[in-house]
Structures are given as structure tokens and as C-alpha cells.
């Protein structure tokens, strides 16, 4: 079974990064000398992947990819009983894998690490997105991701109902405080950007400007970026800032946003709110692999 959302997300560089992450995880584990000593090449096992809590599921299509990267896909049979995005109750069997014993035992922890981590992110995102329900404000992730796992983590954000911010530094050009201070202000920073890239890039990526004060918001509006970020503002300043931004410029609230604050922020009407903790602080979901002798 293929997952269209998974396949659409993991194309081009995203797929290459995912495959490299799987390869590195398998390489980190090294050779499973214990299993090789106990099981013969002919021994086969059946493995059930079981949720041990009520949880969203994210990352199931990675399971067969692990087997594929091991060169064992043809010798294994993977059956899914859930799909990414499903909310499953405790003790649900989400997949069953039949295959050589030494293959399943080596793949076990790599498979579970991806599934538990990504499902945990999806759970945290779903909880945050629910706080925005009924408003126009959408939940954004950030680049606060584990090195090497940005694309899987951002995929899990979409499974949980969030929206991806830029996946890398070139997808959206963002002026943060260091850039603005170095350039001498927002107008100077935008002028430097235009000098550097207009005429050199086939299409200029969208630009976002981080603003710390109302004065910076006024300056940013005059430059007509795609989006203005309101960084670490209190509620009253945020309300005033949003009133200064015309409808054709997107607005994003960022900086120290926790889940209890989301509903109040959404009531002010920004287009987006970005929350780093949906990725960097999400607890893993609990899944286990229960293994038994294959009956075939």
C-alpha cells in the first residue's frame, strides 16, 4: 500500500535526505551479531507493530523503506492496518511484517524510532492546531528540528494538521534581527537583497521580515514583503502591529509561543503562528514490535 501524501512530500531532495537518515540509522547499529548467532538464515518471524497508547500515526511508509535500504524488501511481506493520519486507540496493531528473523530484529529499533518520533510530533501538532480551530490562523513549524531529520519531522507536522514554514534557508528569504542590525535597518536590508539577487535568480523567493517594534512594522510594510513576522510582542503591541499590516501582506506571530497562548493569539487574527516546541519538544509516541514465529 502506498500513501499518496507521503509520496508527494518525499520527492527530490526530501526523499534523498530521508533515505540518508535511514542509511545512517542502520549504519549506526552495525551488524547484529547476537541475532546472527541465534537464528539461521532460514528462520522467519512475524512482527506486529502495536500502539501502546491512543495516538496519531505518522511514519508508517518508512517501515518498508528500511527493509528496502537493507536489501531485504523482496524477502519480507508488510501489511498495514492503519495509515498515516489515523487516530488509533491503545493496543491497535498498525502493521504486520513477515520476514527473515535476522532482518526484522536488526530493523526493529530503526523502524520504531522513526514511527515513535514522528507520531509524537503529529500528536503535539494536533493538540496545538485544535487550539486554533475556528480561526483563520494556521499553525507553522520552524527550523528547530533535529539535524538530519528536518524533512521527516516537517512531514509529521503536516500529518498532525500543521503547515510547513520554509524547509531550508533558500525557500524563503528571512530578515531576522542580526541581518537588519548589520544592514542598518529594514530599508537598507531590503535594498541589499535586491542588489544581490534581482537579475541573478530566475525567480526571487518570497521575503519575510522579522519585526520587534511598531516602528519596524511600519518600515517593513513600506517594503512590501510577502510576510511580516511579529517577534516576541506582548498582546497589546501585537494588536497594534496587526492593524498596521495591509491584507495583501501575510502576518506571522512568533517567539516563545506556548500551547496555552494559542487561542488568545488566534483571536487577534494573524495569518500564522509559528511554534518551535511542536518539533523540538514533542514527546515520542509509544509503539512496540511484538515478534513471534512465522506460521507460513
N, C-alpha and C positions, 0 to 999 in steps of 0.2 A: 504494500500500500504506500502510495506517495502522498505527501502533504503539499498541496499547491502553494500555501503561504510560505512554508519552509523553503521550497524550491525557488519561489520568486525572490525571497530575501537573500538566499545564499547563492548568488551568481557572481561571476567576475572575482574581484579582489576579496569579497566577503567569503566566498567558498574557499579560496586559497588560504585565507587566514584560519578558517575553521579546520581544514584538513591539516594544516601545520600544527595547530593546537592539539589535535588528536594524535598526530605522529609524535609530538613531543611528550605527551602524557604516556603513550605506550613505551617510548624510549626511556623515560624516567623510571618506569617499573622494571625494566630489564627483563632477563629471562626468568621464567617461573620454574626454578629448579625443583621446588617442592612438588608441584603438580606433575612435573615430568618424571619424578622418581616414583610417584604413587600410581599414576594412571598410564595405561598403554595408549599408543596412538589410535587403537581401535575403540577405546572406551568412549561412550557417548552419554551426555547428560541432558536433562530438560531443566531449564531455568525459568522460574516465574518472577517477573518484576512486579512487586506489590507495594502499593502506597500504604504507609503506616500512619497516616493522618488524613483528614479532609484537606484536599489541596487541588489547585490548578495543576495541569500537566503542561510542561514545556521541555522540549528537547528529545522527544521520543524518536524522531527520524535520525538522531545521531547514533542510535544503537546499531543499526545495520552499517553505518559508515565506519564505526570502529572495527567491525568484522571485515569490512572491505579493505581497510588500511592494513589489517593483519594478513590479508591474502586468504581469508577463510570464508568469505561470503558464500561461495558455492557449496561449502560443506555444512552450512547452517540454514535453519529454517526459522524465520522470525515472523510471529503473528502478533498483531496489535489488537487490543481490546478497548483502546481509548485513543484519542487523538489530541494533539496539542490544542490547548484552549479549553479542553473539557475540565469541568469541576467534578472530581471523583471523591467518593467517601472513603474513609479509613477501611483498609483491607481489600481494596479493589485491585484485581490483577489487571495491569495495564498492558502487559506484553508477555509472551512466552517464546523462549528461544530453545531450539533443539540443535545440538552440535557436539563436536568433539570436546571431551572433558577439559583437556589442557587449554583449548581455545577459550571456552566460556570462563574458566577460572582466571585466566590472565586478563580477559576483557572486563570482568565483573566490576572492579573498582573504577576503571576509566569510564565505563558506561554510567555507573551510579553517580560518580562525581559530577558529570555533566547534567544528568537528569535532576539530581537533587538541587544543584546550584541554580539552574535556570528556572526550575519550578518555584523555588523560593523567591526569586526575583519577580516572577509573574504574580505570585501571591501578594507581595508587597505593593506592586504596581496596582493591582486590582483594588486593594484597600484604599490607596491614595486616589485612584480615579473615581471611586464611589463617592468620595467627599466632594467631588466637582460635579456630580450628576445634577442635571437640570440647569447648569450654567453654560455659557459659551466657552469657558476657559478649559483648555486642553492641557494634559499633563505631559511635560517634556522630561526626557532623561538628560544626562550630561556626559562629559568625557571622564567622569570619575568611575572608571571601570578597571578591572584587573588587567595588568599588562598581558597582551596576547589573547584576551578573551572579550575584547570590545564587541566584536560582531555577534557572538553568541549571546552576550548579555543584552545588547540592544534588540536582538530578535526576541528575547524573553520579555522585554518591555512591551513590544507590540502584542505579544500573546496576552499579556495582562491588561491591555487596553490603553497603553500609553502611546506617545508619539516620539519618534526619534528626532533628537536635535542633530547637529552636524556629526557625521561619523568620523571625520578627520579635519585637519586644520585647513584644507583646501576647499571643502564642500561649502562652507560659509565663512566669509571673512569677518572676523570679530575684533573690534577695537575694545580692548579692556583698559583698565586704569594705567598699566605700565606703558602701553602704546600711546595713549592720549597725553600722559605726562611728558613722555620723551619728545613727542611731536610739538608740544606747547599748546595743545588744545584740540578740540574736536574738529574745527575747520581745517587746521593745519594737518591733522592726521588724515582726513579725507583727501586733501589735496595731494599729500604724499602718495596715497594709494592710487589715485588717478594717474599721477605721473609715472608710477612704477608699472602699472598693468594695463591701462587702457591702450588699445592698439597692439598689445603683446599677447593678450589672451583672446581666444576665439569668442568666448562669452564670459563677461565678468560675473563671478559668483555673487550671490546676494550678500549684502553687508549688514551686520548688526553692530550697534553702538551701545556700549555699556555706559549708563549714566548714574552718577552718585548724588547729584543735586538737581534742583529745578532749573538752575541756570544751564547746566549741561543738557538737560532735556530740550530746552529752547534752542540751544546750538545744534543739537542732533536733528531736530525737526527741520531746521533750515537746510540740512544736507540731504534730506530725503532718502535715508537708508531704507532697506526692506523691513528692518525691525529695530526697535529700541528696547533695551533691557533696563529695568529699574532695579538697581542693585542695593540690597540691604537698606531699603527705605522703610520708615515706620508707616502705619496705615494712613495717617493724615497726609504725609508727604506723597505717598503713593497715589492717593485720591487726586491730589492737585496735579501730579505729573501726568496721570492718565487723561485728565481733562485738556492737557496741552497737546496731546498727540492726535493728529487727524486720523480718520478712519482708514485711509489708504496706507498707513504705516502700522505694521503689527507691533504689539506690545508683549513683553515678557517680564514677569516678576521672578527674581532670583535672589539667592543669598540667605542661607540659614533657615530655609523654609522647612518646618516640620509638619507632620501629617495633621495635628490638631488645628493648625493655622489655615489649612487649605480652603475650607468653606468660607471663612471670612475674606480671604484674598479673592476667591471667585466672585463674591458679592460685589467687589469693586469693578469687575468687568474686564480684566486683561485678557488678551487672546491666549496666552500661555503662562504656565508657571513651571519652572524647572526645579527639580528636586534630586540632589545627588544621592541621598540616602536610599532611594529606591533600588540603586545598584550597589553602592559601596557598603551598605549596612543591612542588606536583606539576609535574614536567616535562611539556611538551606531547608528545603522540604525533606521529609523523611521517606525514603524508598529503600526496600531491601530486595536482594536477589535470593530466592529460595530454590535450592538445587536438589534434584532427585535423579535417580537412574532413569534413563530414557527407556520407554516401553516398546519402541518400534523393533 
